[in-house]
Amino acid sequence: IISELKEFGENNCKKYNFSNIEFFCQDGYSGLPDQAPFDRILVSAAALEIPDVLKSQLIVGGKLVIPTAAQDIRVIERISEVEFKEAVYPGFIFVPLVKS
């Protein structure tokens, strides 16, 4: 959401010659539907609720790792087109996931 942070990350990656990284200046709630499906999605900020749109972007067998405002980390695995398995790991605090 903050273009200066995007530029900062891009410049850091250039210093170390990382070439397989893409940066996007947008909120994380919507994911990247144009590039889905994904094997893995890692969210690094606490969501008030698990965005269904992120779950829908997983392949069958794919995993979403996301912290929540309940101070836990959820690991959600897509086990079929309509079913998901969820594990909850309590005791973590993250900054909030922001919507634009």
N, C-alpha and C positions, 0 to 999 in steps of 0.2 A: 504494500500500500504506500510505502514511503520510498520515493524514487532514490533518495540519497543512500538508503540502506542497500538497495539493489545495486547501485553503482559501486558502493564500498565492497560488497561481496564479489562482484565481477572483477574488480581491480585486485582483490586478494587472490582470487583464483588464477588470474593472469601471472602474478608474481611466481607462482609455483607450477606454471605450465599445465594446469588442469584443462583438458579440452573436452571432457565429456559431461559438462555441467551447463545447464540452462537456467537462467533467472527469469522470473516473471514478476511484474509489479502489479499485484492484485491480491485480493483477500483469499484465504485458503479454504473458505467454506464451500466454494463451488468446485474445487479440484481443477482438473484439466480434462474436461470431457472430450475435447478434440484429439487428445493423445491417448485416451483410455482404449483398452483396458490395461490395468497395471498388475504386476505380480505383488508389489509391496507399495504401501502408502504410509509414510511416517509423518505425523503431525507433531510439531514441537511447541505447541501452545494449548492451553486448556480450553476445551469447548464446553459451552453450557449444555449442549445436547450433541449426540453423535449425528453428523450430517448424513442423511440417507444417500445424498448424491455421491458422497465419497465411497460408501459401501457399494453403490451400483457401478462404480468404476473399477472394481476388482474383478480379476478373472476367477473362475472357480478354482479354489486352492490358494487364492491370494489372501494376503493379510493386511489389515489396517491397524496400526499402532497409534493410539491417540490418548493424551491425557484429558481428564475432565475436571470440571469445576468441583466435583465431589472429592477431589484430592486423591485420585487414583489414576492408573494407567490401564486402558482397555486394549486387549489384543482381540481383534475381531477377524475371524476366518470365514471366507465365503465357501460353504460346503456344497452348494448347488445354486441354481439360478435364483432361488427364492429363500434359501436357508443360510443362516449364519450361526457360527458358534462363537461365544464370547468368554474370555477369561478376564478377571478383574484383579489388579494388583494394587492394594491400598498403600497410602503413606507417601504420596508425592505431591509437590506443589509446583505449578508452572504459571507463567504469565498468561493472561487470557487471550484466546483466539479472537481476533477482532474482525467484525464484518464492516465492509465499506458501504 
